[in-house]
Amino acid sequence: AFANDHTLVLPSIISDHAVFQRNAECKLWGWYPGDRTLKIVPSWSQSDTIKVRADKSCAWSVKVSTPEDKGPHRLLFYDEYDTLLNQVDDVLMGETWLCSGQSNMEYKMEFPILDAPALSLEVDVPDLRFFKVNKVPSNHPVERIGGEWVICSPETYKDFSAVAFFFGQCLFQKLDSPIGLIGSYWGGSSIEPWIDVETYKVNTKAFELSKKNQLIDWSPTANAVINNGMISPITNYRLAGVIWYQGEANVMRPNDYGVMLEAMVEGWRRQFEHDLPFYYVQIAPWSGYSAKNAALLREQQYLVSKSLKNGGMINISDLVNDIDDIHPGIKKQVGLRLANLALLQTYDQKEVSPLFPEMKTVELKGNKALVEIDVEGELVFPDKESVKFEVVDHQGKIYPAIGKLQRKKNIIEVSAKGVSQVCAVRYCFTNDAIPDVFGANGLPLLPFRTDKN
């Protein structure tokens, strides 16, 4: 309800210190009495007064063109009698990214970061800003949320996602542009509550698979409830793209994950009305998963990456300090790998080398297999040969195997003692395998299997 006829209500994300997407059509929105005319004057275009009237629900929205100039800028809101109703100060133009997922995305800067000692951190960065979405599940899509934009400083940085922080810091340094990071994450969450209602209506396969999610947990597990409360309220906000780190909570149903991830990306792009770049993390090795569930889920994540347009996946299997800890303390490199992928694919910066070696072809030749790797430059074997391979015989039995680099620097010969007929090859296809084959850019060979049993 409005306190008086002149009350203007803005969403919390349109507030002081916000970062708007530069050179874009950005939406402003809010609530105002429907029988009045609202006037908006952006400081970057003071001669162009924007006039808008609210609808029957007192909601209004309007698109504005944002400049390249970073600012700071100001938004002034007047009533039809030119009375100032509200102003939003210290608005910067830059690149704004949504950072989402579960606990490894939520992992805060105040927690131990093993590859970035606190004393070495540059955290007084006025052009790097955070907006953390409050954890509020909802059975219905909501329009308003709490939260505020904060400027990165020694007092504020500790409460934000470490992966997102290092991602944003890298973009800031490489693009020389203000960076806005919107953190919407919830530890322990499965993917089902992140998918919106409309997607479940049109994607019947995802809806049927979601019925298997019988978990009752401390984080919400019902379909769409996190999307309703933590994504839906910000879908009017123009983004540069999304980074996503989630999957651990779905390992009990690993073979369903690809369908669910594709559905979520499709739904978010529809919600934001933008073909959002979408970059995500393949889950890390951990000894606590059952069977080969994590390996199977990683395989699903990989398969999605091969068909996903305007997006991609990073692997972090080598960035694990303790396979008994589901929350690796190595987080800076995770953010940097995501940033480098975005720098190449979204910002067309060719000097980065963010692509991972991956299996290209396999030739089975009796007691050995020749695996061709798609790699930039030469492969690197720290110990001259790899012990992370397995071979499968004609009966489906799996054997530990050795991989040796051939003279042609992207061919690996794989064999196992006692196996006269190799029928398939696997690499790091277990829950907790740490890779031992790398590209010249220092990135690990992606896990794979050539059998699909």
matplotlib code that plots the C-alpha trace (Angstrom):
import matplotlib.pyplot as plt

x = [0.0, 1.1, 1.5, 0.3, -0.6, 3.0, 4.7, 7.1, 8.5, 11.6, 12.9, 15.9, 18.2, 17.6, 19.3, 22.4, 25.7, 24.0, 25.9, 23.8, 24.8, 26.6, 25.6, 22.3, 18.5, 18.0, 14.6, 13.6, 10.5, 8.6, 5.3, 3.4, -0.2, -1.8, -3.6, -0.3, 2.5, 6.0, 8.9, 12.4, 15.6, 18.8, 21.9, 23.6, 20.7, 19.2, 17.4, 15.4, 12.7, 11.1, 7.4, 5.5, 2.2, 1.5, -1.0, -4.0, -1.8, 0.2, 3.2, 5.3, 8.3, 10.2, 13.4, 16.3, 19.5, 22.6, 25.9, 29.5, 30.7, 31.0, 29.9, 29.0, 25.5, 22.2, 18.5, 16.0, 12.2, 9.6, 5.9, 3.8, 4.3, 8.1, 8.3, 11.3, 10.1, 13.3, 16.9, 19.3, 23.0, 26.4, 25.1, 27.9, 27.8, 29.7, 29.2, 26.7, 26.7, 24.4, 26.4, 24.3, 24.3, 24.8, 27.4, 30.6, 29.2, 28.0, 31.5, 32.4, 35.5, 35.8, 36.3, 39.8, 40.9, 44.0, 45.2, 44.7, 46.1, 44.1, 47.1, 47.6, 44.0, 43.1, 39.7, 39.5, 37.9, 35.1, 34.2, 33.5, 30.1, 27.9, 24.2, 23.4, 19.8, 18.2, 17.3, 13.6, 11.7, 8.2, 5.4, 4.6, 6.7, 7.4, 8.2, 10.1, 13.1, 15.4, 19.1, 21.3, 24.3, 27.5, 30.9, 33.8, 35.9, 37.9, 34.6, 32.3, 34.1, 34.2, 30.4, 30.3, 30.9, 34.6, 34.2, 32.1, 34.6, 37.6, 35.5, 34.5, 38.0, 39.5, 36.9, 37.4, 41.2, 40.9, 38.0, 38.8, 35.1, 32.9, 31.6, 28.4, 27.9, 24.4, 24.8, 21.7, 22.8, 21.7, 23.9, 22.6, 20.1, 19.2, 18.5, 14.8, 13.8, 15.9, 13.8, 10.9, 7.2, 6.7, 9.6, 8.0, 4.8, 6.4, 9.2, 7.3, 10.5, 12.0, 8.7, 8.5, 12.1, 11.6, 9.0, 11.9, 13.3, 11.9, 14.4, 13.3, 16.3, 17.2, 17.3, 14.1, 13.6, 10.2, 10.0, 10.5, 10.4, 13.9, 13.4, 10.1, 11.8, 15.4, 15.4, 12.0, 12.3, 15.5, 14.5, 13.9, 17.5, 19.7, 22.6, 25.8, 25.6, 25.5, 28.0, 26.7, 28.2, 25.8, 25.2, 26.4, 22.8, 21.7, 24.3, 21.8, 20.1, 23.0, 21.6, 18.7, 21.0, 21.6, 17.9, 17.4, 20.3, 19.3, 15.7, 17.0, 19.2, 16.3, 14.0, 16.3, 16.9, 13.2, 12.7, 15.4, 14.3, 18.0, 20.2, 22.4, 25.9, 26.0, 29.2, 29.3, 31.5, 31.8, 31.6, 34.8, 36.2, 34.9, 35.3, 31.8, 29.7, 28.3, 28.9, 30.1, 27.4, 29.7, 31.4, 28.1, 26.9, 30.1, 29.4, 26.0, 27.5, 30.0, 27.4, 25.4, 28.5, 28.8, 25.3, 24.9, 25.1, 26.6, 28.0, 30.5, 31.9, 35.1, 36.7, 38.3, 39.3, 42.9, 41.9, 41.1, 43.2, 41.4, 39.1, 37.4, 36.1, 33.2, 34.1, 37.6, 39.4, 41.0, 38.6, 40.5, 41.4, 37.8, 36.8, 39.7, 38.8, 35.2, 36.4, 38.8, 36.1, 33.8, 36.7, 37.2, 33.6, 31.6, 34.3, 36.3, 39.7, 41.9, 45.0, 43.4, 43.6, 40.7, 39.9, 40.4, 42.0, 39.3, 39.0, 38.5, 38.7, 39.7, 41.1, 41.0, 43.9, 43.9, 45.5, 45.7, 43.8, 45.1, 43.3, 43.5, 43.2, 41.8, 44.3, 46.0, 49.8, 51.3, 50.0, 51.9, 52.5, 54.0, 55.1, 55.8, 52.8, 49.3, 47.8, 44.3, 43.2, 41.1, 40.2, 37.2, 37.3, 34.6, 32.9, 32.5, 35.2, 37.2, 40.9, 43.4, 45.5, 48.5, 48.5, 51.7, 52.2, 53.2, 55.6, 52.7, 52.1, 48.3, 48.0, 47.9, 48.5, 46.5, 46.9, 46.5, 48.3, 46.4, 43.9, 44.3, 41.3, 40.5, 36.9, 36.7, 38.7, 38.0, 39.9, 39.3, 35.9, 35.5, 34.0, 37.3, 39.9, 42.5, 43.8, 47.4, 47.3, 47.3, 47.4, 50.2, 47.9, 47.9, 44.3, 43.5, 42.3, 38.5, 37.3, 35.6, 34.6, 34.1, 31.7, 28.1, 27.1]
y = [0.0, 3.6, 5.9, 8.8, 9.6, 10.6, 7.4, 5.8, 2.3, 1.0, -2.6, -2.9, -3.8, -0.3, 1.5, 3.5, 2.0, -0.2, -1.4, -1.3, -3.1, -0.6, 0.0, -1.8, -1.5, -1.7, -1.9, 0.4, -0.7, -0.2, 0.8, 4.1, 5.2, 4.5, 7.8, 9.8, 10.3, 9.5, 11.4, 9.8, 11.8, 9.9, 12.0, 10.7, 12.0, 14.9, 16.4, 13.2, 13.0, 9.6, 9.6, 6.5, 5.6, 2.5, -0.1, -1.2, -3.0, 0.2, -1.4, 0.3, -0.4, 1.4, 0.7, 3.2, 3.2, 3.1, 4.7, 3.5, 6.1, 4.4, 7.4, 7.7, 8.5, 9.4, 8.6, 11.2, 10.4, 13.2, 13.4, 15.2, 18.4, 18.1, 17.2, 15.0, 11.7, 9.7, 9.6, 6.8, 7.9, 6.5, 4.3, 2.8, 1.5, -1.8, -5.6, -7.2, -11.0, -13.3, -15.8, -18.8, -22.4, -24.2, -24.3, -24.1, -21.0, -19.7, -20.4, -17.0, -14.9, -15.1, -18.9, -20.3, -19.6, -21.7, -20.2, -16.6, -15.7, -12.9, -10.6, -10.7, -9.8, -6.5, -5.8, -2.0, -1.9, 0.8, -0.3, -3.9, -4.2, -6.9, -7.5, -10.6, -11.9, -12.8, -16.5, -16.5, -19.5, -19.0, -21.1, -18.3, -15.9, -12.7, -9.2, -7.7, -8.8, -7.4, -6.7, -3.8, -3.0, -2.8, -1.5, -3.9, -2.9, -4.5, -4.3, -5.9, -8.4, -11.2, -11.9, -12.6, -15.7, -16.4, -17.9, -14.9, -12.5, -13.8, -14.0, -10.4, -9.2, -10.8, -9.3, -5.9, -6.1, -7.4, -5.2, -2.1, -1.7, -1.6, -5.1, -5.8, -9.3, -10.5, -13.4, -15.7, -19.0, -21.5, -24.2, -27.7, -26.9, -29.3, -28.0, -28.6, -25.5, -23.2, -24.1, -21.8, -22.8, -22.1, -24.3, -27.2, -26.6, -26.8, -29.2, -32.4, -34.5, -32.2, -32.2, -36.0, -36.3, -33.7, -36.0, -38.3, -35.5, -36.8, -35.0, -33.2, -31.0, -27.9, -26.1, -26.0, -28.9, -28.3, -27.4, -23.7, -22.4, -20.9, -19.5, -17.9, -16.2, -15.5, -15.4, -14.1, -10.8, -9.8, -11.0, -7.4, -6.5, -6.6, -9.0, -9.7, -13.4, -16.1, -18.3, -21.5, -23.9, -26.7, -30.4, -32.0, -32.2, -34.1, -36.9, -39.5, -39.1, -38.3, -39.4, -36.9, -33.9, -33.0, -32.6, -30.5, -28.2, -27.6, -26.9, -24.4, -22.5, -22.4, -21.1, -18.5, -17.1, -16.9, -15.2, -12.6, -12.2, -12.5, -15.2, -15.1, -16.4, -19.3, -20.7, -23.4, -25.6, -29.4, -30.7, -31.4, -34.8, -36.0, -39.4, -39.3, -40.0, -43.5, -45.8, -43.8, -41.1, -38.1, -39.4, -39.9, -36.4, -34.9, -36.8, -35.2, -31.8, -32.4, -33.5, -30.4, -28.3, -29.8, -28.8, -25.5, -22.4, -19.3, -21.0, -23.5, -25.6, -25.6, -28.5, -28.1, -31.7, -30.7, -27.9, -30.1, -30.0, -32.8, -35.4, -36.0, -32.4, -31.6, -27.9, -27.5, -24.5, -23.7, -21.1, -18.3, -20.6, -21.6, -18.0, -17.3, -20.3, -19.1, -15.5, -16.7, -18.6, -15.5, -13.3, -15.5, -16.3, -13.3, -10.5, -12.0, -11.6, -13.9, -13.8, -16.1, -19.8, -21.3, -24.5, -27.9, -30.9, -33.5, -36.9, -36.6, -40.2, -43.6, -46.4, -49.9, -52.1, -55.5, -55.1, -51.3, -48.2, -45.1, -42.1, -38.9, -35.7, -32.4, -30.0, -26.7, -27.3, -30.4, -32.6, -32.6, -35.8, -34.7, -38.3, -39.4, -41.7, -41.6, -44.0, -42.5, -44.6, -47.8, -50.2, -52.4, -55.9, -57.7, -58.9, -55.4, -55.9, -52.8, -52.8, -50.2, -49.1, -47.0, -44.2, -43.3, -40.3, -41.3, -39.4, -37.6, -35.3, -35.6, -39.4, -41.5, -45.3, -47.0, -50.6, -52.9, -56.0, -59.2, -57.6, -58.9, -57.2, -53.6, -52.7, -49.3, -46.7, -44.5, -41.6, -40.2, -41.8, -42.2, -40.0, -38.7, -39.0, -36.2, -35.8, -36.3, -35.2, -31.5, -29.2, -26.8, -24.1, -26.0, -27.2, -30.8, -33.4, -33.7, -37.1, -39.4, -42.9, -44.5, -47.2, -46.3, -49.2]
z = [0.0, -0.7, 2.3, 0.1, -3.5, -4.3, -3.0, -5.4, -4.7, -6.4, -6.3, -3.9, -6.8, -8.3, -5.6, -4.7, -5.9, -8.5, -11.6, -14.8, -17.9, -20.2, -23.8, -23.3, -23.2, -19.5, -17.8, -14.9, -13.0, -9.8, -8.3, -8.4, -8.3, -11.6, -12.0, -11.9, -14.5, -13.3, -14.8, -14.9, -15.7, -16.1, -15.5, -18.7, -20.8, -18.8, -21.8, -22.3, -19.6, -19.6, -18.8, -17.7, -16.1, -14.0, -14.8, -12.8, -10.3, -9.9, -11.5, -14.2, -16.3, -19.0, -21.0, -21.0, -23.1, -21.0, -22.0, -22.2, -19.8, -16.4, -14.4, -11.6, -12.7, -11.1, -11.6, -10.6, -10.2, -10.3, -10.1, -12.8, -10.8, -10.9, -7.2, -6.6, -5.3, -5.2, -6.5, -7.0, -6.7, -7.6, -10.4, -12.5, -16.1, -16.5, -16.7, -14.5, -13.8, -11.9, -9.7, -8.6, -7.4, -4.1, -1.3, -3.4, -5.0, -1.6, 0.0, 1.3, 1.1, 4.9, 4.7, 4.1, 0.5, 0.0, -3.3, -2.2, 1.2, 2.8, 3.0, -0.8, -1.6, -3.3, -1.8, -1.8, -5.3, -5.6, -9.1, -8.0, -6.4, -4.9, -4.5, -2.4, -2.8, 0.4, 0.9, 0.5, -1.0, -2.3, -3.7, -6.1, -8.2, -6.2, -7.4, -4.5, -2.5, 0.2, -0.4, -1.3, -3.5, -1.6, -2.7, -2.5, 0.5, 3.4, 5.4, 2.8, 0.7, 3.2, 3.1, -0.7, -2.8, -3.3, -6.7, -7.8, -6.2, -8.1, -11.3, -11.0, -9.9, -13.1, -15.4, -13.7, -14.3, -17.9, -19.1, -17.2, -16.5, -13.4, -12.5, -10.7, -9.2, -8.1, -5.7, -5.7, -4.1, -1.5, 0.0, -0.4, -3.0, -5.8, -9.3, -9.3, -7.2, -9.4, -12.5, -13.1, -13.2, -16.9, -17.9, -16.0, -17.9, -21.4, -20.7, -19.7, -19.6, -16.9, -15.0, -15.0, -13.9, -11.1, -9.5, -8.5, -6.2, -2.9, -0.7, 2.4, 3.4, 5.2, 1.9, -0.2, -2.6, -4.1, -7.8, -8.6, -5.0, -5.1, -8.6, -7.4, -4.5, -5.7, -9.5, -10.5, -8.7, -10.6, -14.1, -15.2, -14.5, -17.6, -17.2, -19.1, -18.2, -15.6, -13.8, -12.1, -9.6, -8.6, -9.0, -5.7, -4.4, -7.6, -7.6, -6.4, -9.7, -12.0, -15.3, -15.0, -14.6, -18.2, -19.0, -15.8, -16.5, -20.1, -18.9, -16.3, -18.8, -21.3, -18.7, -17.3, -20.8, -21.3, -17.9, -18.5, -22.2, -23.2, -24.7, -21.6, -21.7, -19.3, -17.8, -15.2, -13.1, -13.4, -9.8, -7.9, -6.9, -3.4, -1.7, -0.2, -3.3, -3.7, -6.7, -9.7, -9.3, -9.4, -12.5, -14.2, -13.2, -14.6, -17.8, -18.0, -17.4, -20.2, -22.7, -22.0, -22.7, -26.2, -27.2, -25.2, -27.3, -25.9, -22.9, -21.6, -18.8, -16.7, -15.0, -11.5, -10.7, -10.2, -7.8, -4.8, -1.7, 0.2, -1.5, 1.8, 1.8, -0.5, -0.2, -1.7, -0.3, -3.7, -5.0, -6.8, -9.7, -10.1, -10.5, -12.9, -15.1, -15.4, -16.1, -18.8, -20.5, -20.4, -21.6, -24.7, -25.6, -24.4, -24.7, -27.6, -25.8, -27.8, -25.5, -22.9, -23.2, -21.3, -23.2, -21.7, -23.5, -24.2, -25.8, -29.6, -31.0, -29.8, -31.9, -30.4, -31.5, -29.7, -26.3, -26.5, -27.4, -29.1, -27.7, -29.7, -27.6, -28.8, -27.3, -27.9, -28.0, -26.5, -23.7, -20.4, -18.3, -15.0, -14.3, -17.9, -17.8, -16.5, -13.9, -14.1, -17.1, -17.1, -19.9, -20.3, -21.7, -23.8, -20.6, -19.3, -16.6, -15.7, -15.2, -14.0, -17.0, -18.0, -20.5, -22.3, -24.6, -28.2, -30.4, -31.9, -29.0, -28.8, -28.9, -25.7, -25.8, -23.1, -22.1, -19.0, -17.9, -18.7, -21.1, -24.6, -26.1, -25.1, -25.8, -24.2, -22.3, -19.3, -17.8, -14.3, -14.4, -10.7, -8.0, -6.6, -9.3, -9.5, -13.1, -14.1, -17.8, -18.7, -21.7, -22.3, -20.8, -17.4, -17.7, -17.0, -19.5, -19.1, -17.7, -20.2, -21.0, -24.4, -23.1, -22.1, -19.9]

ax = plt.figure().add_subplot(projection="3d")
ax.plot(x, y, z, "-o")
ax.set_aspect("equal")
plt.show()
